[in-house]
Amino acid sequence: MTSKLHLLILTVLLISKVGFAQDLKSTISATDIAQIPFLERTEFKVSYSGNVFWNNGLNFGAEYLLKENKKTKNRKRGQRTNTHQFLLNGTLGFSTNFSSKTDTGIFTNYGLTWRRTNKKGKQFSFAVNPLGYYRSFLPETYAVNGDAVAKVFLPGRGYYAPTLSVGIGKQRKGKKITGRFFNVELQLRTPFNAGTLPAINLQYGYRFQFKKKKIDADNY
């Protein structure tokens, strides 16, 4: 009886040790992330941004990797590995109505992105950007000051403009163009008159890197 008990305890310890080792292999530590050079942990992106019908423009940005975890689960059809990432992101863009020359503006946003990638490279992301600014530009405008009429220099105004976005995409491993994405973004411009103006934008574009990664998540 004692020998069977010892054998059972030894088996449990071995299983626990193997499971712990697999967890270490599936996770990049904060130290490993910190050792990756800046350009290797940063993806840049460019995209169309607008609502197709009357507001069109371009959006430029970057995403900086903060944390990455790989979770491997056993399924009947084999193992399934999903990668979860947290990234700092920043964007700068502009949009306008090219036909009427109205609704023209430049904008910038900064926040945090969560992104999940499955073993086929399909991605789902959610971004919260609490730091946002939108500057509108009006067509030619004149102001009356007493008996004088003068042209206004850069007419328009600025708004606090945080955003939320949900998106899908596809990863391209081993390529400088590292992926493509499609996002739906909600922007809130405030104060707009007496309240807040919501604006929904569509974004379709590509991510790329100037330098390929030397440290790959599969090595950990």
C-alpha positions as CSV (number, residue, x, y, z in Angstrom):
1,M,0.0,0.0,0.0
2,T,2.8,2.4,0.9
3,S,4.6,1.7,-2.4
4,K,1.4,2.4,-4.4
5,L,0.9,5.7,-2.5
6,H,4.5,6.7,-3.2
7,L,4.0,5.9,-6.9
8,L,0.8,7.9,-7.0
9,I,2.5,11.0,-5.4
10,L,5.4,10.7,-7.8
11,T,3.1,10.5,-10.8
12,V,1.1,13.6,-9.7
13,L,4.4,15.5,-9.2
14,L,5.7,14.6,-12.7
15,I,2.4,15.6,-14.3
16,S,2.5,19.0,-12.5
17,K,6.0,19.6,-13.5
18,V,5.3,18.9,-17.2
19,G,2.2,21.1,-17.1
20,F,4.2,23.9,-15.5
21,A,7.0,23.6,-18.1
22,Q,4.4,23.8,-20.9
23,D,3.0,27.0,-19.4
24,L,6.5,28.6,-19.4
25,K,7.0,27.6,-23.0
26,S,3.7,29.2,-24.1
27,T,4.3,32.6,-22.5
28,I,6.8,35.4,-23.3
29,S,7.9,36.9,-20.1
30,A,8.1,40.7,-19.5
31,T,12.0,40.3,-19.5
32,D,11.9,38.6,-22.9
33,I,9.6,41.3,-24.3
34,A,11.9,44.1,-22.9
35,Q,14.9,42.5,-24.7
36,I,13.3,42.9,-28.1
37,P,14.6,46.0,-29.9
38,F,12.1,48.8,-30.5
39,L,11.6,48.3,-34.2
40,E,11.1,44.6,-33.8
41,R,8.3,45.0,-31.3
42,T,6.6,47.9,-33.2
43,E,4.2,47.5,-36.1
44,F,3.3,50.5,-38.3
45,K,0.0,50.8,-40.1
46,V,-1.7,52.8,-42.9
47,S,-5.3,52.6,-43.8
48,Y,-8.3,54.2,-45.5
49,S,-10.4,56.0,-42.9
50,G,-13.9,57.3,-43.4
51,N,-17.5,56.5,-43.9
52,V,-17.4,55.8,-47.6
53,F,-20.3,58.1,-48.7
54,W,-19.2,61.6,-47.8
55,N,-16.1,61.5,-45.6
56,N,-12.9,59.9,-46.8
57,G,-9.2,60.1,-45.7
58,L,-6.1,58.3,-44.6
59,N,-4.9,57.1,-41.2
60,F,-1.3,56.5,-40.1
61,G,-0.3,54.8,-36.9
62,A,1.9,52.5,-34.8
63,E,1.4,49.7,-32.3
64,Y,4.0,48.9,-29.6
65,L,3.9,45.4,-28.0
66,L,3.6,45.5,-24.2
67,K,2.6,41.9,-23.4
68,E,2.1,38.6,-25.2
69,N,0.7,35.3,-24.0
70,K,0.2,32.0,-26.0
71,K,-2.5,29.6,-24.8
72,T,-2.4,26.1,-26.1
73,K,-5.5,23.8,-25.7
74,N,-5.9,20.2,-26.8
75,R,-8.9,19.5,-29.0
76,K,-10.1,16.4,-30.8
77,R,-8.6,17.7,-34.0
78,G,-5.3,18.5,-32.4
79,Q,-3.8,21.4,-30.5
80,R,-5.2,24.9,-30.9
81,T,-2.9,27.9,-30.0
82,N,-4.2,31.4,-29.6
83,T,-2.0,34.4,-29.0
84,H,-3.2,37.3,-26.9
85,Q,-1.4,40.7,-27.1
86,F,-1.7,44.1,-25.4
87,L,-0.3,47.0,-27.4
88,L,0.1,50.7,-27.0
89,N,-1.3,52.4,-30.2
90,G,-1.2,55.9,-31.7
91,T,-2.7,57.3,-34.9
92,L,-2.7,60.5,-36.9
93,G,-5.1,61.0,-39.8
94,F,-7.2,63.3,-41.9
95,S,-10.5,63.2,-43.7
96,T,-12.6,65.4,-45.9
97,N,-15.6,65.5,-48.3
98,F,-13.7,65.8,-51.6
99,S,-16.8,66.9,-53.5
100,S,-18.1,69.7,-51.2
101,K,-14.8,70.4,-49.4
102,T,-16.7,70.3,-46.1
103,D,-16.3,68.2,-43.0
104,T,-12.5,68.4,-43.3
105,G,-10.4,67.6,-40.2
106,I,-7.3,66.1,-38.8
107,F,-7.3,63.9,-35.8
108,T,-5.0,62.0,-33.4
109,N,-5.7,59.2,-30.9
110,Y,-3.7,57.2,-28.3
111,G,-4.7,54.3,-26.2
112,L,-4.5,50.5,-25.7
113,T,-5.3,47.6,-28.0
114,W,-6.1,44.0,-27.1
115,R,-5.6,41.5,-30.0
116,R,-6.2,37.8,-30.3
117,T,-4.6,35.7,-33.1
118,N,-5.5,32.0,-33.7
119,K,-3.2,29.4,-35.3
120,K,-4.5,30.3,-38.8
121,G,-3.5,33.9,-38.3
122,K,-7.1,35.2,-38.1
123,Q,-7.3,38.2,-35.7
124,F,-9.8,40.0,-33.5
125,S,-9.0,43.2,-31.8
126,F,-10.6,45.8,-29.5
127,A,-9.1,49.2,-28.9
128,V,-9.8,52.0,-26.3
129,N,-8.3,55.4,-27.1
130,P,-9.1,57.8,-24.2
131,L,-6.7,60.4,-25.5
132,G,-8.0,61.9,-28.7
133,Y,-8.2,65.3,-30.5
134,Y,-10.0,66.4,-33.6
135,R,-9.5,69.7,-35.4
136,S,-12.1,70.7,-38.0
137,F,-11.4,73.1,-40.8
138,L,-14.2,75.2,-42.4
139,P,-14.4,76.5,-46.0
140,E,-13.5,80.1,-46.7
141,T,-15.0,82.2,-43.8
142,Y,-15.2,85.9,-43.1
143,A,-15.8,87.7,-39.8
144,V,-17.4,91.1,-39.2
145,N,-15.5,93.3,-36.7
146,G,-17.3,96.7,-36.4
147,D,-17.4,98.2,-39.9
148,A,-14.6,95.9,-41.1
149,V,-14.9,92.5,-42.8
150,A,-11.9,90.2,-42.6
151,K,-11.0,86.7,-43.8
152,V,-10.6,84.2,-40.9
153,F,-7.3,82.4,-40.8
154,L,-7.8,78.6,-40.6
155,P,-11.4,78.7,-39.6
156,G,-12.7,75.8,-37.5
157,R,-12.4,74.5,-34.0
158,G,-10.9,71.7,-31.9
159,Y,-12.7,68.9,-30.0
160,Y,-11.8,66.3,-27.4
161,A,-12.4,63.1,-29.4
162,P,-11.9,59.7,-27.7
163,T,-12.5,56.6,-29.8
164,L,-13.6,52.9,-29.4
165,S,-12.9,50.4,-32.2
166,V,-13.6,46.7,-33.0
167,G,-11.8,44.9,-35.8
168,I,-10.8,41.8,-37.6
169,G,-7.7,41.0,-39.6
170,K,-5.2,38.4,-40.9
171,Q,-1.6,38.0,-39.9
172,R,1.2,37.4,-42.4
173,K,4.1,35.7,-40.7
174,G,7.7,36.3,-41.9
175,K,6.6,39.3,-44.1
176,K,7.4,43.0,-43.8
177,I,3.7,43.6,-44.5
178,T,2.7,41.7,-41.4
179,G,-1.0,41.8,-41.7
180,R,-4.2,43.5,-42.9
181,F,-7.2,44.7,-40.9
182,F,-10.7,46.1,-41.0
183,N,-12.0,48.2,-38.1
184,V,-15.2,49.9,-37.2
185,E,-14.5,52.9,-35.1
186,L,-16.8,55.1,-33.0
187,Q,-15.5,58.7,-32.4
188,L,-17.1,61.1,-30.0
189,R,-16.4,64.8,-30.5
190,T,-17.2,67.0,-27.6
191,P,-18.2,69.7,-26.8
192,F,-20.3,69.9,-30.0
193,N,-22.8,72.7,-29.6
194,A,-24.5,71.6,-26.4
195,G,-23.6,68.0,-26.5
196,T,-21.5,65.3,-28.2
197,L,-21.3,64.4,-31.9
198,P,-20.8,60.7,-32.6
199,A,-19.1,59.7,-35.8
200,I,-18.7,56.1,-37.1
201,N,-15.7,55.5,-39.4
202,L,-14.5,52.4,-41.3
203,Q,-10.8,51.6,-41.5
204,Y,-9.2,49.2,-44.0
205,G,-5.4,48.9,-44.2
206,Y,-2.1,47.1,-43.6
207,R,0.4,46.7,-40.9
208,F,4.2,46.5,-41.6
209,Q,7.6,46.4,-39.9
210,F,10.8,48.1,-40.9
211,K,12.8,45.2,-39.3
212,K,11.9,41.6,-39.0
213,K,11.8,40.1,-35.5
214,K,14.9,38.1,-34.3
215,I,13.0,36.8,-31.3
216,D,9.9,34.9,-32.2
217,A,7.1,33.9,-29.8
218,D,7.4,30.3,-30.9
219,N,10.8,30.0,-29.3
220,Y,9.5,30.5,-25.8
